[in-house]
Amino acid sequence: DYDMVAAHALLSCIRGNPDAIHRAAKAAKARRYQSAAFLADTPFTIDKFAGQQLKSVWEKVAPAANGESDRNDDLYLGAIMDMIVRGNNPSVLSNFLWLKHDLSKEVEEVPIYVSMSSVGSYNEVGVRACSYSPLEEGAAETALKNAVWSTGAWLKLDALVMMLDSLSDSREHVLESQKLGGFVFNRSSDPLFPYPSDGNTIYSAISTGVDNAMFGIDKDDASHVDAKPGSVLSLVGKMAFPCVCEVPPSSAPLFSEAGAKVVSQGITWQSLYLVLLGQDLILVEPQKHSTGEGRIVTSCKLEDLIIEKDPDDARVDTSARRMIVINYNTDLKPPGLFHFGKHPKPDEQGPFYKVRRWKSALDIWFEDSRALQLASSKVEQKIAHAKAQRGSFIRRYLSQAND
């Protein structure tokens, strides 16, 4: 666990002393590395307590696998790690915050903040010292929740390290005469951002490496494709499924003038290909007079998706069947063609917005039940595989997180 009161005591002892700050930063880095190595191994513990319950996890990643004999442990443990770090029950994201000030800027990378130091009373310290999580009942579920809490604790330690690192590199004694609470440390030219309504707590950003491991691009992933809307993609040799989508007026600019559109009862429909490429689901508009090429309309990360589909007897007036692609993402703008059921309104916390996943959806129609089943089975497998790949990336980062 991570003790924010202990972090406050540490900062109280070292502020104004450059040598002490440097030593504290070095010690905290060492502990962060040790904790990361422990966290990277937690999927083994989850598997020990919940091996049978997790059989379905591997079956989704590799439906054709012959039990454990064909299991790829890197992907299997990656799938468990994704459940720990990016799952919803409970969610690590509930601790994440964005500065409103940062979201107002036109930048791609917005730092994620967590609380990492707080003044505490004797009663609070006593409660924390005596708390524990028994494993006797519901061992599998408790082990998973403990792993999530351990992840949250490690992220706070990472934020503390980033703050100490910045203080160690600075020639100015930033905290020497500063009350240790009621501000956000943001590693800029003016590092202290006031938060007077929470006068006991200090907030700091997690490192960019952690942020990238959780949400960014794995540069070592050979299957990664930069699928930008408007660019041309060859469909030759790709896993592509013919489909149709409704084109609302707001999405019309995504398509070419010469697109294969049909208007029926006032609704515009567009013929597309659903393409599974790398870690992305891509919708491609076929180009006329081309030799197997199409124009990318939209793309989204498979790891952010779940799908629902029409039952075989859903419609009697048509053989067409629908797959609902649901995207859960922290972005306040949905992928092209996707729409929010309810426009996102982030919860405010002082100078912050709370980070959360927003739900957007897209209806994709297929010719019949057989075409829907073929496409949906492949999409579901690729989603599970992408989540496992993300978890593997996180585990690799944790195993090397000593930089």
Secondary structure, DSSP 4 states (H G I P E B T S, - for coil): ---HHHHHHHHHHHTT-HHHHHHHHHHHHHHHHHHHHHHHTHHHHHHHHHTTTTHHHHHHH-TT--GGGG--HHHHHHHHHHHHHH-SSS-GGGG-EEEHHHHTS--S----EEEEEE---HHHHHHHHH-----SSSHHHHHHHHHHHHHHHHHHHHHHHHHHHHHHH-SS-TTTTS-SSSEEE--SSS-EEE-TTSTTEEEEEPPHHHHHHHHS--TT-TT-----TT-EEE-TTSEEEEEEEE--GGGGGGS-TT--EEEETTEEEEEEEEEEETTEEEEEEEPTT-SSEEEEEEEEEGGGEEEEE--TTS-SS-S-EEEEEEEEES-SSPPTT-EESS---PPEETTEEE---EEEEEEEEESSHHHHHHHHHHHHHHHHHHHHHHHHHHHHHHHT---
